[in-house]
Amino acid sequence: MPSNNISRHINPFLCSTDDFSAEREFLKANAFAKLECLCSHRGVSFQPYDWDHNIGEDRLHQGLSLQLALKCIGYASPYFIAFLSNQYGVHRPENSAILPDSVDDLPPDADWIDRSMVIASEHGYKWLLDESYTSTSLTELKIIQAAFLNEEAKFCRFYVRDDESSVGLQSDLGQYDKYKLQQLKTNIAKRGLFVSYYKSLEHLDELVMADWTSIIDLVYPSVSRESIGVELEIDAIHHKVFGEKRCEHLVMHPGMTKCFKQLTDFATKENTYSYDPSVRAKQFERSTGTRLLREGRKQTQADNLNHVSVFVVTGPRGCGKTSLVSAWLENESFLPGTVVVRHYAACNRMARDIAVFMKRCITELRRAFDAKYETFLASLALGPCLLVFDGLDEVAASTGHSMLEVSHFFCSKVFWQ
């Protein structure tokens, strides 16, 4: 079972020879669409990597296709789907010479397959230059990387086309291709990997739906309403996954470390203030002009009505604000008892509604501090909390409020991007 720190993704790599276009398109419109819907309700992403059908001609002829495909398999691991038929796939000629260690040693007119294998070997896949793989098809090389060299291959699924029309196709294969294809299927069976045979697109769709529903149920079990209390808890999972995905491939540099320190200093200082609801209410009233509580107003020495409790992260669209703050959230250890509510306006359509965000905050803060306050501002006064709102300008645009009006909602610790 994946831990909570692992991104909630099930993105299987799709591998096949070039005669499976119909299968891919049928699954995209049917089983894959249904599985994506099933995952979305559990805060999980289901987006198969259809690499073989999306590789550009320029990358193919530059010799980058195999290296990028194997790297993509690593990203998708341990999830993998392979379609097999009576075709073996593209490969170097039988009894080809052993490839050199460097692409610089290839002749200028080297075939793109030779170039692909050597470039991939230079990027960490040294096993490709082993003599036993000299004339292995690119399809089998991908299967080897995903299923044979991977100790965690329990989520690899193989679907073999089994129809009468393929018999004629196999007769057109050379003896070497027939032998290698049979050897591949035998190796898959020897390793005890899951193999299913299908005779129609509808049958394949049923198999894929059943197999991957079982995998999803195993890895990310269905969350019952009784166990989470309210539907907003599921929404919190969606926002967490959204943030994790934005910082998945983030490359750190010294400037980001400085930003992280600024964020941490702000959050640490802000959460040292006392959290008597009546005291905080006085701050809210001064900020919003709204009278919240009629009794119990008192000031403690720890509170400063003039302190700044809003941290603004600004910059042009696409500069990396979301990735920066999301990465900080994933790596920061906050003060004990601090409740963190992260909200991304781009997560889904409803996330742009300010009322949805406020309701989430009220629900999570009431549960965390075991209190009964019904208003947003009063809930923020219950205890140390950190509100992260990404895309506040999108909320203003969609609801018709000005930025000043919307910002009045946020009188406690807010990261406003």
WOLIN-V354357 format. One record per backbone hydrogen bond with DSSP energy under -0.5 kcal/mol. NH is the residue of the N-H (numbers start at 1). CO is the residue of the C=O. E is the energy in kcal/mol with one decimal. If there is no record, write none. Layout:
nh->{NH;NH}
co->{CO;CO}
e->{E;E}
//
This chain:
nh->{6;9;10;13;14;15;15;20;24;25;26;27;28;29;30;32;33;34;35;36;37;38;39;40;41;42;43;44;45;47;49;50;51;52;54;55;60;61;62;63;63;64;65;68;69;70;71;72;73;74;75;76;77;79;80;81;82;83;84;85;96;105;106;110;115;116;117;118;119;120;121;122;123;123;124;125;126;128;129;130;133;134;136;138;141;142;143;144;145;146;147;148;148;149;151;153;156;157;158;159;160;160;161;161;162;166;167;168;169;170;171;172;172;173;178;179;180;181;182;183;184;185;186;187;188;189;190;191;192;193;194;196;198;204;205;206;207;208;209;210;211;212;213;214;215;216;217;218;219;220;224;228;229;230;233;234;235;236;237;238;239;240;241;242;243;244;245;246;247;247;248;250;252;256;257;258;259;260;261;262;263;264;265;266;267;268;269;270;271;272;273;277;279;280;281;282;282;283;284;285;286;287;288;289;292;298;303;307;309;311;312;313;313;314;319;324;325;326;327;328;329;330;331;332;334;338;339;340;341;341;342;343;345;345;347;351;352;353;354;356;357;358;359;360;361;362;363;364;365;366;367;368;369;370;371;379;380;381;381;382;386;387;388;388;389;389;390;390;391;394;395;396;397;398;399;400;406;407;408;408;409;410;411;414;414;415;416;416;417;417}
co->{3;7;45;79;49;13;81;17;20;21;22;23;24;25;26;27;27;30;31;32;33;34;35;36;37;39;40;39;8;10;12;48;49;14;51;51;56;57;58;59;60;59;59;64;65;66;67;68;69;70;71;72;73;76;155;13;157;15;159;87;93;102;103;107;111;112;113;114;115;116;117;118;119;120;121;120;124;125;126;127;130;131;133;90;137;138;139;140;141;142;143;143;144;144;149;151;153;80;194;82;158;196;84;159;198;163;164;164;165;166;167;168;169;170;174;175;176;177;178;179;180;181;182;183;184;185;186;187;189;188;156;158;160;200;201;202;203;204;205;206;207;208;209;210;211;212;213;214;215;216;222;224;225;228;230;231;231;232;233;234;235;236;237;238;239;240;241;242;243;244;245;247;250;253;253;254;255;256;257;258;259;260;261;262;263;264;265;266;267;269;270;275;276;276;277;278;279;279;280;281;282;283;284;285;290;296;300;304;307;414;310;311;416;312;316;320;321;322;323;324;325;326;327;328;332;335;384;338;339;386;340;388;343;390;344;348;349;350;352;353;353;354;355;356;357;358;359;360;361;362;363;364;365;366;366;375;376;377;378;379;339;413;341;386;387;415;343;388;389;391;391;392;393;394;395;396;402;403;404;405;406;407;409;309;412;387;311;414;389;415}
e->{-1.3;-1.9;-3.3;-1.5;-2.7;-0.5;-2.7;-0.6;-2.2;-2.4;-2.3;-2.5;-2.2;-1.7;-1.0;-2.7;-0.7;-2.2;-2.7;-2.3;-1.7;-2.4;-2.5;-2.2;-1.3;-1.9;-1.2;-2.3;-2.3;-0.5;-2.4;-0.9;-1.3;-0.6;-1.8;-1.1;-2.0;-2.4;-1.5;-0.6;-0.8;-2.4;-0.8;-2.3;-2.1;-2.7;-1.9;-2.3;-2.1;-1.5;-1.7;-2.2;-1.7;-2.1;-1.6;-3.1;-2.4;-2.7;-2.5;-0.5;-1.2;-1.3;-1.3;-1.9;-2.3;-2.3;-2.3;-2.1;-2.6;-2.2;-1.9;-1.9;-0.7;-0.8;-1.1;-1.7;-0.6;-1.7;-1.9;-1.6;-2.0;-1.4;-1.4;-2.4;-2.1;-1.8;-1.7;-2.8;-2.2;-2.3;-3.0;-1.1;-0.6;-2.7;-0.6;-1.0;-1.6;-2.5;-2.3;-2.8;-0.5;-3.2;-2.8;-0.5;-3.1;-0.9;-1.2;-0.6;-0.9;-2.0;-1.3;-0.6;-1.1;-1.5;-2.3;-2.3;-2.7;-2.5;-2.2;-2.4;-2.3;-2.2;-2.1;-2.4;-2.1;-2.0;-2.6;-1.4;-1.6;-1.7;-0.7;-2.6;-2.1;-2.3;-2.5;-1.9;-2.2;-2.8;-2.3;-2.3;-2.9;-2.5;-1.6;-1.7;-1.7;-2.3;-2.5;-1.8;-2.8;-2.8;-0.6;-1.1;-2.1;-1.4;-1.3;-0.8;-1.4;-1.8;-1.4;-1.9;-2.1;-2.0;-2.6;-2.3;-2.2;-2.4;-2.3;-1.4;-0.9;-0.6;-0.9;-1.1;-0.6;-1.1;-1.5;-1.7;-1.7;-2.8;-1.9;-1.9;-2.4;-2.6;-2.8;-2.2;-2.5;-2.7;-2.4;-2.7;-1.6;-1.6;-1.2;-0.6;-0.8;-2.5;-2.2;-1.0;-0.5;-1.2;-2.3;-2.6;-1.9;-1.8;-2.7;-2.6;-0.8;-0.5;-1.3;-1.8;-0.5;-2.9;-0.5;-0.5;-2.3;-0.6;-1.8;-2.4;-2.3;-2.4;-2.4;-2.0;-2.4;-1.9;-1.3;-1.6;-0.6;-2.0;-2.2;-0.5;-0.5;-2.8;-0.5;-2.9;-0.5;-2.8;-1.9;-0.6;-1.3;-1.9;-0.6;-0.9;-1.4;-2.3;-2.2;-2.1;-2.4;-2.6;-2.4;-2.6;-2.6;-2.3;-1.9;-2.2;-2.3;-0.8;-1.5;-1.7;-1.6;-0.7;-0.8;-1.5;-3.1;-2.8;-3.0;-0.6;-0.6;-1.9;-3.1;-0.6;-0.6;-1.0;-1.1;-1.9;-1.8;-1.8;-2.0;-1.4;-2.3;-2.5;-1.0;-0.5;-1.8;-1.4;-0.9;-1.4;-0.7;-1.9;-2.3;-0.7;-1.5;-0.7}
//
